[in-house]
Amino acid sequence: MKVLIACEYSGIVRDAFAAKGHDAWSCDILPTESPGNHYQGDILEHLDKGWDLMIAHPPCTHLAVSGARWFTEGKKPWSLQEDALNFVRKLLDAPIDKIALENPISVISTKIKKPTQIIQPYQFGHGERKSICLWLNNLPKLKATDNVEGREQRIWKMPPSKNRSKLRSLFYTGIAQAMADQWGTDG
């Protein structure tokens, strides 16, 4: 299966699919941090290349409700949020049969549509909480694979640092593995 992982520089989801024998590619404006198939540049230029599945991780900077106050307080122009929503619409409308779009609790739910599913890292072997919304097209809901104790809010409590946004956006290997196991079929 040809799999495109949109807005991913880490290679975490790409590598989970590649390990199962899929022709998996990541794409991001940043270079990949893990050797493997990677397009560096604008994902919108790669949507029409015959993909069977796309998993998209659009940047949440201007979408997440956690940052909404910056707009309401006038510290950021609303046009940034509208541009981010238009980007999400383009990803969801891509000419790809199976699409999963991932984002935290965000304005996508009120401005475009409600998520198909909300999952937690602790359902997939990571002892922490972070609500992850999935908008699914022609894909089944993910089934939990490894419910664990913990429920720590590590991401929310992460201290300021130069790499904070990159560290906060790293995807969970347990969820990536569940995606590859459960969605990585031609059926």
Z-matrix of the N, CA and C atoms (Angstrom, degrees):
N
C 1 1.439
C 2 1.532 1 108.40
N 3 1.342 2 116.72 1 141.13
C 4 1.465 3 122.13 2 175.93
C 5 1.522 4 108.37 3 -89.54
N 6 1.330 5 116.02 4 118.97
C 7 1.465 6 122.00 5 -173.78
C 8 1.525 7 109.82 6 -122.08
N 9 1.326 8 115.85 7 129.84
C 10 1.461 9 122.21 8 177.59
C 11 1.523 10 108.70 9 -113.71
N 12 1.320 11 116.07 10 127.21
C 13 1.461 12 121.63 11 176.10
C 14 1.527 13 106.34 12 -108.22
N 15 1.321 14 115.28 13 105.93
C 16 1.463 15 121.61 14 -174.68
C 17 1.517 16 110.89 15 -85.23
N 18 1.321 17 115.50 16 138.63
C 19 1.468 18 123.10 17 176.21
C 20 1.525 19 110.76 18 62.52
N 21 1.315 20 115.80 19 46.47
C 22 1.468 21 121.00 20 177.85
C 23 1.525 22 109.55 21 -131.03
N 24 1.315 23 116.37 22 120.15
C 25 1.464 24 121.57 23 175.71
C 26 1.526 25 111.39 24 -103.93
N 27 1.340 26 117.46 25 -19.71
C 28 1.470 27 121.17 26 -174.62
C 29 1.517 28 113.15 27 -75.25
N 30 1.316 29 117.96 28 -27.72
C 31 1.461 30 121.68 29 -177.18
C 32 1.519 31 113.85 30 80.89
N 33 1.305 32 118.85 31 4.15
C 34 1.468 33 122.06 32 -174.76
C 35 1.527 34 111.82 33 -62.74
N 36 1.320 35 117.86 34 -51.15
C 37 1.467 36 120.23 35 -179.14
C 38 1.523 37 109.77 36 -74.21
N 39 1.322 38 116.95 37 -42.36
C 40 1.471 39 120.93 38 177.70
C 41 1.523 40 110.76 39 -54.23
N 42 1.325 41 116.35 40 -47.59
C 43 1.462 42 120.29 41 -177.10
C 44 1.523 43 112.83 42 -66.87
N 45 1.341 44 117.67 43 -32.00
C 46 1.472 45 120.82 44 177.05
C 47 1.533 46 110.03 45 -63.81
N 48 1.335 47 116.91 46 -40.89
C 49 1.467 48 120.24 47 178.17
C 50 1.530 49 111.16 48 -73.64
N 51 1.313 50 117.40 49 -40.98
C 52 1.469 51 120.78 50 179.08
C 53 1.532 52 110.49 51 -60.71
N 54 1.319 53 117.91 52 -38.13
C 55 1.470 54 121.79 53 179.50
C 56 1.524 55 111.79 54 -63.28
N 57 1.316 56 117.25 55 -22.36
C 58 1.468 57 121.89 56 178.42
C 59 1.530 58 111.50 57 -93.85
N 60 1.350 59 116.46 58 7.41
C 61 1.454 60 120.97 59 175.13
C 62 1.519 61 115.92 60 92.75
N 63 1.313 62 118.07 61 8.72
C 64 1.460 63 121.24 62 -179.59
C 65 1.525 64 111.69 63 -84.49
N 66 1.321 65 115.92 64 154.50
C 67 1.454 66 122.58 65 173.72
C 68 1.525 67 106.35 66 -82.83
N 69 1.306 68 116.41 67 84.60
C 70 1.469 69 122.63 68 -171.65
C 71 1.520 70 110.77 69 -104.81
N 72 1.339 71 114.98 70 135.51
C 73 1.453 72 122.92 71 -179.59
C 74 1.515 73 109.60 72 -131.86
N 75 1.314 74 116.00 73 140.64
C 76 1.463 75 121.14 74 171.19
C 77 1.523 76 107.57 75 -104.55
N 78 1.322 77 115.47 76 159.96
C 79 1.459 78 120.61 77 176.67
C 80 1.521 79 108.27 78 -147.38
N 81 1.306 80 115.69 79 134.03
C 82 1.465 81 121.37 80 178.38
C 83 1.519 82 107.97 81 -160.27
N 84 1.324 83 116.34 82 161.07
C 85 1.468 84 118.95 83 175.02
C 86 1.527 85 110.53 84 -72.30
N 87 1.340 86 116.51 85 -17.52
C 88 1.467 87 121.93 86 176.64
C 89 1.523 88 109.83 87 -93.49
N 90 1.342 89 117.85 88 154.08
C 91 1.459 90 119.44 89 173.61
C 92 1.534 91 109.84 90 -68.31
N 93 1.314 92 116.07 91 156.59
C 94 1.458 93 119.80 92 179.21
C 95 1.525 94 110.58 93 -71.29
N 96 1.324 95 115.35 94 148.25
C 97 1.462 96 120.87 95 177.11
C 98 1.528 97 111.34 96 -95.46
N 99 1.319 98 116.99 97 -4.47
C 100 1.454 99 122.25 98 -178.28
C 101 1.526 100 107.79 99 -133.53
N 102 1.335 101 118.17 100 126.09
C 103 1.467 102 119.09 101 -178.64
C 104 1.527 103 111.03 102 -55.02
N 105 1.313 104 115.49 103 138.17
C 106 1.456 105 121.11 104 179.48
C 107 1.513 106 109.96 105 157.88
N 108 1.328 107 116.39 106 -178.52
C 109 1.459 108 122.25 107 -179.39
C 110 1.531 109 109.82 108 -64.12
N 111 1.325 110 116.13 109 120.33
C 112 1.464 111 119.96 110 -176.35
C 113 1.519 112 110.42 111 -152.39
N 114 1.329 113 115.25 112 130.32
C 115 1.457 114 121.46 113 169.75
C 116 1.523 115 106.93 114 -98.54
N 117 1.322 116 117.00 115 125.54
C 118 1.457 117 119.50 116 173.69
C 119 1.515 118 107.39 117 -100.67
N 120 1.336 119 115.48 118 117.58
C 121 1.455 120 120.15 119 -179.09
C 122 1.513 121 110.96 120 150.41
N 123 1.308 122 115.54 121 -158.38
C 124 1.461 123 123.66 122 -175.20
C 125 1.530 124 110.30 123 -79.13
N 126 1.311 125 117.15 124 118.82
C 127 1.463 126 121.99 125 -179.65
C 128 1.523 127 111.63 126 -59.45
N 129 1.318 128 118.08 127 -32.00
C 130 1.464 129 121.02 128 -177.26
C 131 1.527 130 112.27 129 -61.96
N 132 1.315 131 117.45 130 -20.44
C 133 1.465 132 121.57 131 178.17
C 134 1.530 133 112.41 132 -81.37
N 135 1.326 134 117.82 133 -4.94
C 136 1.471 135 121.08 134 -174.99
C 137 1.523 136 113.73 135 -120.51
N 138 1.320 137 118.14 136 5.31
C 139 1.466 138 120.58 137 -174.16
C 140 1.517 139 113.75 138 -72.50
N 141 1.319 140 119.00 139 -22.06
C 142 1.462 141 121.79 140 -173.12
C 143 1.535 142 112.83 141 -104.91
N 144 1.319 143 117.55 142 33.89
C 145 1.465 144 121.01 143 -176.18
C 146 1.534 145 113.22 144 -104.95
N 147 1.326 146 116.59 145 29.00
C 148 1.454 147 120.46 146 173.03
C 149 1.521 148 115.58 147 76.93
N 150 1.313 149 117.77 148 34.03
C 151 1.461 150 121.83 149 -179.74
C 152 1.532 151 110.80 150 -75.11
N 153 1.325 152 115.70 151 146.15
C 154 1.466 153 121.52 152 174.93
C 155 1.523 154 110.60 153 -90.41
N 156 1.330 155 116.42 154 -30.91
C 157 1.460 156 122.69 155 -174.90
C 158 1.518 157 109.15 156 -146.58
N 159 1.325 158 115.80 157 138.03
C 160 1.462 159 120.78 158 171.57
C 161 1.525 160 108.46 159 -128.78
N 162 1.310 161 115.39 160 131.83
C 163 1.457 162 122.10 161 170.65
C 164 1.524 163 105.58 162 -113.93
N 165 1.322 164 115.96 163 118.62
C 166 1.463 165 120.95 164 -173.30
C 167 1.523 166 110.85 165 -113.06
N 168 1.308 167 115.27 166 136.66
C 169 1.466 168 123.68 167 178.46
C 170 1.531 169 108.61 168 -122.62
N 171 1.342 170 119.24 169 67.68
C 172 1.469 171 118.72 170 -177.79
C 173 1.525 172 111.22 171 -61.43
N 174 1.321 173 117.39 172 145.19
C 175 1.465 174 120.00 173 179.52
C 176 1.528 175 111.13 174 -54.84
N 177 1.322 176 115.41 175 135.50
C 178 1.472 177 120.01 176 -175.92
C 179 1.524 178 112.67 177 -93.76
N 180 1.326 179 117.96 178 -0.25
C 181 1.462 180 122.21 179 -174.54
C 182 1.523 181 113.65 180 -47.73
N 183 1.320 182 116.60 181 -45.62
C 184 1.462 183 120.49 182 -176.68
C 185 1.526 184 112.92 183 -105.98
N 186 1.349 185 116.52 184 8.43
C 187 1.465 186 121.58 185 -177.92
C 188 1.525 187 113.37 186 -112.37
N 189 1.323 188 117.55 187 -36.26
C 190 1.471 189 121.68 188 -173.31
C 191 1.524 190 111.94 189 -64.39
N 192 1.318 191 115.93 190 140.11
C 193 1.468 192 119.22 191 178.49
C 194 1.521 193 110.74 192 -65.63
N 195 1.318 194 117.20 193 -23.27
C 196 1.467 195 119.59 194 179.17
C 197 1.524 196 111.90 195 -62.92
N 198 1.327 197 117.98 196 -23.81
C 199 1.455 198 120.81 197 178.49
C 200 1.517 199 114.48 198 -104.77
N 201 1.336 200 116.47 199 6.80
C 202 1.472 201 120.29 200 -175.77
C 203 1.524 202 113.07 201 -60.81
N 204 1.311 203 117.04 202 -29.19
C 205 1.469 204 119.07 203 -177.65
C 206 1.525 205 112.41 204 -62.03
N 207 1.342 206 116.74 205 -27.56
C 208 1.465 207 119.41 206 179.86
C 209 1.527 208 110.72 207 -64.67
N 210 1.318 209 116.65 208 -29.22
C 211 1.463 210 120.29 209 177.25
C 212 1.524 211 110.85 210 -80.38
N 213 1.339 212 116.22 211 -46.42
C 214 1.465 213 119.84 212 -177.26
C 215 1.524 214 112.13 213 -67.59
N 216 1.338 215 116.60 214 -27.81
C 217 1.471 216 119.77 215 178.15
C 218 1.526 217 111.96 216 -86.48
N 219 1.335 218 116.80 217 0.02
C 220 1.458 219 120.67 218 177.58
C 221 1.516 220 114.30 219 77.52
N 222 1.338 221 118.31 220 14.72
C 223 1.464 222 120.98 221 -179.65
C 224 1.529 223 112.20 222 -85.18
N 225 1.342 224 116.51 223 -13.98
C 226 1.459 225 121.93 224 175.68
C 227 1.529 226 107.68 225 -136.67
N 228 1.330 227 117.35 226 141.85
C 229 1.467 228 118.90 227 178.06
C 230 1.529 229 111.47 228 -73.80
N 231 1.323 230 115.85 229 142.23
C 232 1.470 231 121.72 230 -179.32
C 233 1.521 232 111.60 231 -59.76
N 234 1.312 233 117.73 232 -23.19
C 235 1.470 234 120.62 233 -178.77
C 236 1.528 235 111.47 234 -61.25
N 237 1.341 236 118.03 235 -29.26
C 238 1.464 237 120.64 236 176.98
C 239 1.522 238 110.85 237 -63.62
N 240 1.330 239 116.53 238 -41.82
C 241 1.454 240 120.28 239 178.81
C 242 1.537 241 110.30 240 -67.73
N 243 1.313 242 116.98 241 -41.65
C 244 1.472 243 119.59 242 179.87
C 245 1.522 244 110.76 243 -64.56
N 246 1.327 245 117.90 244 -39.55
C 247 1.468 246 121.08 245 176.23
C 248 1.530 247 110.62 246 -61.48
N 249 1.325 248 116.94 247 -42.04
C 250 1.466 249 121.27 248 179.45
C 251 1.533 250 110.47 249 -64.64
N 252 1.327 251 117.33 250 -40.68
C 253 1.463 252 121.01 251 177.91
C 254 1.530 253 111.27 252 -66.45
N 255 1.306 254 117.91 253 -38.00
C 256 1.467 255 120.65 254 176.92
C 257 1.525 256 110.98 255 -64.61
N 258 1.324 257 116.95 256 -37.26
C 259 1.463 258 121.52 257 175.91
C 260 1.529 259 110.20 258 -62.22
N 261 1.316 260 117.14 259 -44.33
C 262 1.468 261 121.73 260 177.80
C 263 1.524 262 110.03 261 -60.70
N 264 1.313 263 117.60 262 -44.22
C 265 1.475 264 121.25 263 178.93
C 266 1.529 265 111.07 264 -58.35
N 267 1.332 266 116.67 265 -41.97
C 268 1.469 267 120.54 266 179.21
C 269 1.519 268 111.03 267 -64.27
N 270 1.321 269 117.24 268 -39.36
C 271 1.464 270 120.15 269 177.40
C 272 1.527 271 110.85 270 -65.35
N 273 1.327 272 116.56 271 -45.54
C 274 1.468 273 120.45 272 -179.05
C 275 1.524 274 112.19 273 -66.71
N 276 1.324 275 117.54 274 -27.00
C 277 1.464 276 122.14 275 -179.55
C 278 1.526 277 112.91 276 -93.67
N 279 1.315 278 118.12 277 7.92
C 280 1.467 279 122.10 278 -178.07
C 281 1.533 280 110.09 279 -59.49
N 282 1.339 281 117.10 280 149.39
C 283 1.461 282 120.86 281 179.33
C 284 1.534 283 112.02 282 -78.38
N 285 1.319 284 115.38 283 58.57
C 286 1.466 285 122.87 284 -177.94
C 287 1.519 286 106.80 285 -129.52
N 288 1.334 287 116.50 286 131.88
C 289 1.465 288 120.76 287 -173.74
C 290 1.525 289 113.29 288 -63.83
N 291 1.324 290 116.66 289 -46.04
C 292 1.469 291 120.74 290 -176.98
C 293 1.523 292 109.22 291 -112.21
N 294 1.332 293 115.33 292 122.90
C 295 1.465 294 120.21 293 -178.04
C 296 1.520 295 109.76 294 -133.90
N 297 1.323 296 115.06 295 135.10
C 298 1.466 297 122.30 296 169.16
C 299 1.517 298 106.62 297 -125.41
N 300 1.317 299 116.24 298 126.36
C 301 1.455 300 121.42 299 175.89
C 302 1.521 301 107.00 300 -114.85
N 303 1.316 302 116.01 301 131.64
C 304 1.474 303 122.45 302 -174.85
C 305 1.510 304 109.52 303 -118.29
N 306 1.340 305 116.09 304 137.71
C 307 1.457 306 122.10 305 175.95
C 308 1.519 307 107.96 306 -164.60
N 309 1.322 308 117.81 307 157.06
C 310 1.470 309 119.03 308 174.17
C 311 1.536 310 109.88 309 -70.54
N 312 1.305 311 117.09 310 -177.22
C 313 1.464 312 120.64 311 175.16
C 314 1.531 313 106.91 312 -54.43
N 315 1.329 314 116.23 313 123.95
C 316 1.467 315 118.73 314 -170.51
C 317 1.520 316 111.87 315 -150.64
N 318 1.328 317 114.26 316 177.37
C 319 1.458 318 120.92 317 178.30
C 320 1.518 319 112.09 318 -73.17
N 321 1.316 320 117.86 319 -9.80
C 322 1.466 321 120.37 320 175.26
C 323 1.528 322 108.88 321 -55.37
N 324 1.330 323 116.40 322 -38.64
C 325 1.464 324 122.02 323 -177.97
C 326 1.519 325 113.39 324 -61.28
N 327 1.319 326 117.72 325 -33.65
C 328 1.464 327 120.69 326 -178.05
C 329 1.529 328 112.59 327 -100.24
N 330 1.319 329 117.27 328 -27.19
C 331 1.467 330 120.26 329 -175.56
C 332 1.532 331 113.54 330 -95.18
N 333 1.340 332 117.51 331 -23.28
C 334 1.469 333 120.17 332 -179.00
C 335 1.529 334 109.88 333 -121.43
N 336 1.324 335 117.03 334 -67.32
C 337 1.466 336 120.71 335 175.40
C 338 1.519 337 109.85 336 -168.77
N 339 1.313 338 115.13 337 160.94
C 340 1.469 339 121.63 338 178.92
C 341 1.529 340 109.36 339 -68.24
N 342 1.332 341 117.95 340 149.79
C 343 1.459 342 119.72 341 177.40
C 344 1.527 343 111.18 342 -68.26
N 345 1.296 344 115.90 343 154.06
C 346 1.461 345 122.52 344 175.85
C 347 1.520 346 109.92 345 -72.25
N 348 1.330 347 116.04 346 -34.07
C 349 1.464 348 121.68 347 -173.30
C 350 1.521 349 109.56 348 -155.15
N 351 1.329 350 116.08 349 148.44
C 352 1.466 351 121.85 350 171.45
C 353 1.518 352 106.73 351 -122.65
N 354 1.332 353 116.12 352 124.90
C 355 1.464 354 121.81 353 -178.96
C 356 1.521 355 109.95 354 -117.81
N 357 1.326 356 115.32 355 168.50
C 358 1.465 357 122.77 356 177.85
C 359 1.529 358 109.01 357 -128.48
N 360 1.325 359 118.56 358 144.49
C 361 1.462 360 120.97 359 176.99
C 362 1.532 361 113.15 360 -55.38
N 363 1.352 362 117.39 361 -35.02
C 364 1.467 363 119.07 362 -177.46
C 365 1.527 364 112.22 363 -66.02
N 366 1.320 365 119.03 364 -12.69
C 367 1.460 366 121.84 365 175.77
C 368 1.531 367 111.81 366 -80.57
N 369 1.349 368 115.80 367 -9.45
C 370 1.456 369 121.12 368 -174.11
C 371 1.533 370 112.02 369 -130.01
N 372 1.334 371 116.15 370 30.23
C 373 1.459 372 120.46 371 172.75
C 374 1.512 373 117.14 372 93.73
N 375 1.330 374 118.40 373 4.50
C 376 1.464 375 121.74 374 179.63
C 377 1.524 376 108.48 375 -112.41
N 378 1.313 377 118.22 376 123.05
C 379 1.461 378 121.63 377 -174.64
C 380 1.501 379 114.87 378 -78.97
N 381 1.297 380 116.89 379 56.80
C 382 1.457 381 120.00 380 179.13
C 383 1.516 382 111.20 381 -151.51
N 384 1.329 383 113.84 382 167.14
C 385 1.466 384 122.60 383 178.97
C 386 1.520 385 109.55 384 -107.34
N 387 1.298 386 116.01 385 137.84
C 388 1.466 387 123.46 386 169.45
C 389 1.524 388 104.77 387 -170.26
N 390 1.303 389 116.81 388 107.13
C 391 1.460 390 119.94 389 -178.86
C 392 1.527 391 109.46 390 -63.93
N 393 1.327 392 115.36 391 122.53
C 394 1.458 393 122.49 392 -179.45
C 395 1.523 394 107.54 393 -118.64
N 396 1.316 395 115.29 394 116.21
C 397 1.461 396 120.66 395 179.42
C 398 1.526 397 109.48 396 -88.99
N 399 1.317 398 115.22 397 141.71
C 400 1.461 399 122.07 398 176.06
C 401 1.523 400 109.09 399 -124.05
N 402 1.317 401 115.88 400 128.03
C 403 1.457 402 122.48 401 171.86
C 404 1.517 403 104.83 402 -105.93
N 405 1.331 404 117.05 403 115.78
C 406 1.459 405 122.18 404 -171.42
C 407 1.526 406 111.95 405 -113.84
N 408 1.320 407 114.90 406 137.49
C 409 1.458 408 121.74 407 174.02
C 410 1.528 409 107.77 408 -125.72
N 411 1.332 410 116.47 409 117.48
C 412 1.473 411 123.24 410 179.73
C 413 1.524 412 112.77 411 60.03
N 414 1.311 413 117.26 412 30.93
C 415 1.465 414 123.20 413 176.40
C 416 1.524 415 108.70 414 -132.44
N 417 1.338 416 117.10 415 145.25
C 418 1.465 417 119.42 416 175.31
C 419 1.524 418 110.57 417 -76.87
N 420 1.318 419 115.45 418 159.17
C 421 1.466 420 119.50 419 174.07
C 422 1.531 421 108.80 420 -62.41
N 423 1.328 422 115.74 421 145.92
C 424 1.465 423 120.16 422 176.51
C 425 1.522 424 109.65 423 -69.91
N 426 1.314 425 115.50 424 139.01
C 427 1.463 426 120.98 425 174.98
C 428 1.524 427 108.18 426 -97.94
N 429 1.336 428 116.19 427 138.02
C 430 1.468 429 121.02 428 177.84
C 431 1.518 430 109.18 429 -58.28
N 432 1.327 431 116.01 430 143.18
C 433 1.463 432 120.56 431 -177.32
C 434 1.520 433 113.55 432 -115.63
N 435 1.339 434 117.20 433 -23.47
C 436 1.469 435 119.56 434 -174.33
C 437 1.528 436 109.39 435 -161.67
N 438 1.330 437 116.84 436 80.53
C 439 1.463 438 120.32 437 177.52
C 440 1.524 439 109.29 438 -67.36
N 441 1.314 440 116.50 439 125.45
C 442 1.457 441 121.15 440 -178.48
C 443 1.524 442 110.40 441 -125.53
N 444 1.303 443 115.23 442 160.09
C 445 1.467 444 121.69 443 176.14
C 446 1.520 445 109.13 444 -76.02
N 447 1.290 446 116.53 445 170.50
C 448 1.462 447 121.39 446 176.02
C 449 1.502 448 111.91 447 129.54
N 450 1.281 449 116.25 448 -85.81
C 451 1.459 450 123.33 449 179.61
C 452 1.529 451 112.85 450 66.07
N 453 1.310 452 117.50 451 31.48
C 454 1.462 453 123.46 452 177.18
C 455 1.527 454 109.09 453 -73.68
N 456 1.317 455 117.37 454 143.90
C 457 1.462 456 121.21 455 175.68
C 458 1.525 457 109.46 456 -100.33
N 459 1.322 458 115.73 457 64.47
C 460 1.453 459 123.28 458 -175.77
C 461 1.527 460 111.89 459 -59.64
N 462 1.304 461 117.68 460 -43.62
C 463 1.464 462 121.06 461 -176.72
C 464 1.525 463 110.69 462 -65.05
N 465 1.320 464 116.36 463 -46.61
C 466 1.460 465 121.44 464 -178.83
C 467 1.528 466 111.15 465 -63.09
N 468 1.342 467 117.10 466 -35.47
C 469 1.466 468 121.73 467 -177.35
C 470 1.528 469 113.72 468 -87.34
N 471 1.312 470 118.17 469 -0.64
C 472 1.455 471 121.51 470 -176.53
C 473 1.532 472 110.34 471 -60.51
N 474 1.337 473 117.89 472 128.24
C 475 1.460 474 120.25 473 -178.39
C 476 1.530 475 111.99 474 -72.80
N 477 1.316 476 116.89 475 159.13
C 478 1.466 477 119.82 476 177.07
C 479 1.527 478 110.86 477 -59.51
N 480 1.316 479 115.84 478 142.19
C 481 1.459 480 121.73 479 175.33
C 482 1.526 481 108.60 480 -163.64
N 483 1.315 482 115.45 481 169.83
C 484 1.460 483 121.34 482 179.82
C 485 1.534 484 110.97 483 -62.86
N 486 1.316 485 117.42 484 -34.50
C 487 1.460 486 122.27 485 -176.15
C 488 1.527 487 113.54 486 -102.88
N 489 1.312 488 117.81 487 13.08
C 490 1.469 489 121.56 488 -173.34
C 491 1.532 490 112.51 489 -55.24
N 492 1.321 491 117.80 490 -46.64
C 493 1.469 492 119.02 491 -176.71
C 494 1.522 493 111.21 492 -65.43
N 495 1.326 494 117.78 493 -37.96
C 496 1.466 495 119.94 494 177.47
C 497 1.526 496 110.65 495 -67.14
N 498 1.329 497 116.69 496 -42.43
C 499 1.467 498 120.19 497 179.88
C 500 1.528 499 111.41 498 -65.47
N 501 1.323 500 116.80 499 -37.60
C 502 1.467 501 120.77 500 179.54
C 503 1.522 502 111.93 501 -68.60
N 504 1.325 503 116.79 502 -26.82
C 505 1.459 504 119.70 503 -176.04
C 506 1.530 505 113.55 504 -91.83
N 507 1.320 506 118.74 505 -6.19
C 508 1.459 507 119.91 506 178.20
C 509 1.522 508 110.29 507 -60.42
N 510 1.319 509 115.86 508 133.33
C 511 1.453 510 120.28 509 -177.40
C 512 1.525 511 109.96 510 -84.88
N 513 1.298 512 115.80 511 159.56
C 514 1.462 513 122.77 512 -176.22
C 515 1.523 514 110.76 513 -85.35
N 516 1.333 515 115.98 514 128.55
C 517 1.462 516 120.70 515 -177.90
C 518 1.530 517 111.90 516 -62.70
N 519 1.319 518 117.65 517 -35.14
C 520 1.464 519 120.33 518 179.34
C 521 1.518 520 112.39 519 -65.14
N 522 1.330 521 116.72 520 -37.97
C 523 1.465 522 120.15 521 177.83
C 524 1.525 523 109.41 522 -72.37
N 525 1.330 524 117.34 523 -40.30
C 526 1.467 525 120.83 524 177.49
C 527 1.527 526 110.40 525 -59.24
N 528 1.324 527 116.78 526 -42.01
C 529 1.468 528 120.47 527 179.58
C 530 1.527 529 110.82 528 -65.90
N 531 1.330 530 117.42 529 -40.50
C 532 1.467 531 120.79 530 177.24
C 533 1.530 532 110.44 531 -62.70
N 534 1.326 533 117.36 532 -40.34
C 535 1.466 534 120.73 533 177.68
C 536 1.524 535 110.45 534 -60.84
N 537 1.323 536 116.54 535 -47.68
C 538 1.471 537 120.43 536 -179.32
C 539 1.537 538 110.88 537 -63.98
N 540 1.322 539 116.56 538 -42.10
C 541 1.466 540 120.45 539 -179.10
C 542 1.527 541 112.01 540 -68.39
N 543 1.323 542 116.69 541 -41.70
C 544 1.465 543 120.23 542 -172.09
C 545 1.527 544 113.55 543 -93.35
N 546 1.310 545 118.29 544 -28.02
C 547 1.468 546 120.50 545 -178.62
C 548 1.510 547 112.39 546 -107.47
N 549 1.310 548 118.63 547 -9.13
C 550 1.456 549 122.00 548 -175.43
C 551 1.512 550 113.99 549 -85.19
N 552 1.311 551 116.10 550 47.63
C 553 1.464 552 121.03 551 176.86
C 554 1.519 553 108.23 552 -124.20
N 555 1.272 554 116.44 553 156.98
C 556 1.464 555 120.37 554 178.95
C 557 1.520 556 111.95 555 -85.37
N 558 1.335 557 116.82 556 -3.61
C 559 1.469 558 120.65 557 -177.01
C 560 1.487 559 113.65 558 -84.57
